[in-house]
Each structure stands twice: as C-alpha cells, then as structure tokens.
C-alpha cells in the first residue's frame, strides 16, 4: 500500500482529496495545524499529525515513509503565530522550501501542487506573481513535480462557490467587481479526479496543467445559473468597485490578523479573466467534466442530503 501525505487537508480541496485517496486504497497522512478541525478525516482512517509548513521539523517528520506529497495551501490566513507582519507569499515560499528540503532528506520524489488559473510569467499582481515564483521554484527543485491550476471550484465548502450560491439565493446580490470577468469552473469531483489521475503518471512530471470544464461564465452568469438550479429568481446585483475594497484592505488584514498584503494581493487578482486551456490534461486523462450547471446540481444534492 502506497502512503500519501496531504498538506492542507483541513481545507476544502485537501479534505475531498483525502477521502478519495482513502477510497482508492492509499494510506493517507495529513499534516494540519489544528487536528481538531479534521476529526472527520481521522474517523475515516486518515493518520493525523500536527504541524505547520513553516516548521521544518514537523514537515520532515510528516514525510517519513511517504511515497508522495500533495500540497494544497493558501496564505490568506496566518500559518503560525506571529506571521501577521510577514508578507503572505513569503510565508508560502518558506513553507514550500521546507517541504522540498524535507522531501530530499526523506527521499520523497513525487510532489503535486494545487494552485489556480491565471498563474503565469505575465502575472502582474502580488498574488499571481508570487505564486508564479513558487511554481518555478518547485518545477526546478529536482523533484517529480506536477502543478494543477483549477478555475473556480464548484462544491459546498469552496469559498468562491459558497459566495456565489449565497448570492444566488438572495433578492439582492453583492458582487465584487463589475460582474463581467470570465471564469472557467470545475466541479470538486473533477478536480480530485485530475489530482489522483496524475499521481502515477510519469508524463505529468515537470508539467503545469490548467483544469476545468467547458463552461466559461461571467461572475454575474455564475450567480444567475446557480439561482436557476436552486429554483430562485435572478437576484438584483449591486457591484462593489474593487478600488474601494483595495483601500480598505490594510484594515481588513489587521482585523482578520492575516499576513501583510494577503487581502490586497487577492483583490488585485480579481477582475481578470481566468479562462485557461484544459486541453493538455485531457490528452492524458480523457474525462468529460461536469458542466457548471451539473456541478451546481450535484453540490446542492449533496448539501440537501446531509
């Protein structure tokens, strides 16, 4: 039985991934800062170890006897006490450097990193520029790395989709930006299919893949189509200018005790089209993903059956 380490299992994607790997027969270990947040995964059979990516010793110990590591983290929230004054992408780079160093020491060659669409050499804002540098660091680390870049992930628990669904069920929706930016979507199950599908595929080593469905929709269309599925009329939309939110970003960061620049960095990335091209991954993993409407229907069915 192969053993997988997931860093970020307390998050939306990491939790789904852990459950699928267990179903596929892998031994799954999860490195988390707060084990109490993943009690459900422990009950399913995941091995839970406490640690943090910025603590090299905990990463080193977690990688012992592992065959591969999945990394699905974000740095909008502090990664350990005392990081509020540290630049948010510096935290992520520090964590990835610890992971690579520990992989080399523990002889773990396989690493799969989950990021997002829009990360490229032409990135202009702090968030995507920082993640581009992280990607390049990983791809040149000497490990067998695959980078997966999803669009907006559709599933209950995803922050972006939760906001869309909440807006879809209101009479008046508050939309960040002008509502015209275009997004490629992907159902959480389809994302996990890609993540598990590349695991034992050598052709994906050293590669970056954009993943998503065939649907490319505006932010306003995402809300309206979700409203259709939920049986609600299309809400009236009030668009909040990004410039206004950027002015308030430093205050939000202080109140939320988030790393310096994290909220502004995330806002700077909004408003851009995130379309990508999933054709490359489909040549290796021939699978027809769910449409956005089908993904919303599936998410609501799971939610209502809980």
N, C-alpha and C positions, 0 to 999 in steps of 0.2 A: 504494500500500500504506500503510495506516494504521500508526502506531507507538504502542505501549503501553509505559508504564513500570510495573513492578511493584516496590513497596517491601514487602519481606517475602518474597521469592522463596525464601529458604533455609528457610522454614517449610513446614509440611505443606500448608496451603491454597495458599500462593503458588506452590509447586512444581507442583502439579497444574494451577493456573490458567495458569502459563507454558506448560506443554506443550500445553494445549488451544488457547491463543491462537496458538501456532506452527502447530498443525494447521489452524486456521481461516484461516491465511494472513497473520497480522499480523507486523510486525517487533516483536520483544519485547526490551526492555532491562530489566535487573534491577539495582537498587541494593542491594548487600549489604555487610555489614561484613567478611565473610571469603569472598572469591571462591573459595577452595579448597573450600568447602562446596557449591558449586553447579557443580562441574566437569561433572556430567552434563548440566545445562541448557546449558552452553556448548557441549558436544559436539553437542547437538541444534540449535544455531543461535542461542541467546539471546546477546545482547550483554551482557556483564557489566561493571559499573562498581563500583568500590569507594567506599563512603561510608557515612554514618550520618545518620539523620533529625535528630539534634541538631547536625549540622554543616551550616549553611545553604549554604555554598559547594558542597558535594558534591551537595546536593539540587538546587540551582539548575542546576548543570552537567548533572545527570542528566535534567532535564526539558527540555533543549534539543531542539527539533524533535519533541517528543512531541505526540500528539493527545489522549491521556487518561492518567490515572494510577490504578492500583489500590493501595490501602493495606491491607495485612493484617499488622499487627504486634501484639505484646503486650509488656508491660514487666515480666514476671516476672524476666527476665534483664537484666543491665546493658546499656545501649545504647552506651555507650562507657566508656573507663577513667575511674574517678573518680566514677561515679554511685551507688555503693552507699549513700551518705548522703543521696541526693536522693529525695524521695517519688516512688513509682513512677508515679502518674498525672501528676505534674508533668513527668516525662520524656516521657510520651506527648503531653501538651498542647504542650510545647515543640516536639516533632517535627512535630505537625500544623500548628502556627503557621508553622514553617519551610516546610512543603510548600505551604500556602496562599499565603504570600508569594512563593515561587518560581513557583508557578503563575501568579500575576498578572504577575510580571515576564516570564515566558516565554510568556505568552498561551495557557496551557493551561486550558481552561474545565471539562473533564469530570473528575470525581473520583468513584471508587467505593470506599467504606469498608466493610470487613468487621469486624463486632463480634460480639455474641452475644445470644441471647434473655435477657430479664429486665432489659434496659436501659430504664428509663422514668423519668418525673418522680417516681414514688413510690418509687424506689430508696432503700434505707436504708443499705447498707454502702458502704465506701470504694471498692471496685472498681466497682460499678454506678453509684454516684453520680458518680464521676469520669468514667466513660465516657458518662454522660448529658450531662455538661457538654461533653465533647469533641464528641459528636454535634451538640449545639445550636450549638456554635461553627462546625462545618463547614456545617450547614444554613443558617446565616446569614452565610456567608462571601462570598456573591456568586457562587460557582462553581456549576456544574451538578452537584450532589452527589446521590448515591443511597447510602443506608445499608442494608446487608444484615445481618440478625440471624439466624444459624443456631442450631439447638439443638445437641445432641451430634453431632459429625461422625463418621460411621462409615467407616473406611478404615484400612488399615495405615499407621502413621505418626502418626495422630492421638493425642495424649497420653491423652485421656479414653478413647477406644476401645481403645488398647493396654492400658490398665489393666483395662478390662472383660474383654478377651479373655484376658489373663494370668490373671485370677481365675477365668474360666470353665473353664480347663484345669487347675485345681488341685483337690485334695481339700478344702482349706480356703481360703476367700476372705476377705481382709481388706477390709472395706468402710468407707469414710469416711462417718460419719453413721449414721442408723438404717436406711438402705436403703429408706425409704418415699417419699422425694422423687420427684416425677414429672418426666420429661424427654421432650421431643419430639426425635426423632432425624432426621438427614438423611444420606443417602449422599454421599460426597465428590463423586461424579459429578453428582449432582443439585444440589449447592451450586454447582459450577462452571457448570452449565447456567444457573442463575439469574444468576451473576455475568457471564457472557458475554451472556446474553439481555437484560439491562438496558442494556448498553453504548450501543447506538444507538437507544434508546427514549426519546424526549423526555418521555413521560408519567411516567417514573420520576424526573425531575429534582425535587429538593427533597423526596423521599419516603423514608420508612423502611419496610422490609419484613421481617416475620418469615417465615422459611422453614423448611420441614421436611416430613416425611412425615405420614401419617395416624396413625402409632403414637405413643401417649403411654404410657410404661412407667416403672415404679419402677426404682430402681438395682438392686434385687435381681432384678427381672424381666429387666433387660438382661443380667445375668450368666447367668441360667438359660437364656434363649433362645439366647444365644451358645454355651453349653455344649451345647444340643441340636444346633445346627448343626455344632459341632466333634465331635460323637459322644462327648461326655463326660457323665458323670452330674452332676447338680446338686451343686455343692460346698456343704459346710457353711460358714456365714457367721459371721464374727466382726465385729461392728460397733464401730468406733472412735469414741468420742464426739468431736464437733467441739470441745467445750470444752477437751479435753485437748490437741488439736493447736494450738489458738489460744494456749495457754500456752507452747508450745514454738516458736511462730512466730518470735519475735525471734532465737532461737538458730539456727534453720534459715536465716534470712535472712543471718546473719553467716557461717555455714559455706558457704553457696552464693554469697556475695558478691552477693546480689540487692538491688535497690533497697529502701530503707526502706519498710516497710509492705506490700510486694508479697505476701508469703506470707499474712499475716493478712488482707489485703484479699481475696485469692482464697478463703480459708477462710470468711470472713464471708458470701460469696455462695453457699456450698454449703448444702444443706439446704432451699433454697427450691424450689418447683415452677417449672420452666421450660417452659411449655407454648406460649404464644403462639398466634397465629392466622394460618396461611399463606394464607387465602382471598384477600387483596388481591393478592398477587403472582400467584396462579393465574389471576386475571381477565386479566392482561396476558400471562403466559407459561403457556398451558394445557398442562400437562405432568403426567402422573401419576408421582409419585416412587416409588422403590422402598420397599417395606415394610422394617422393621428386619431381619426375617429374610432377605429378599432381599439387603439391603445387606451383612449379615454373610457370606452365602454368596458374594457377589461378592468381598468383601475376602479371604476365605480362599482362593478360587480363584486370585486374582492372586498371593497370597503363595506358594502351593504351586507355581505355575507358573514362579516366578522361577528 
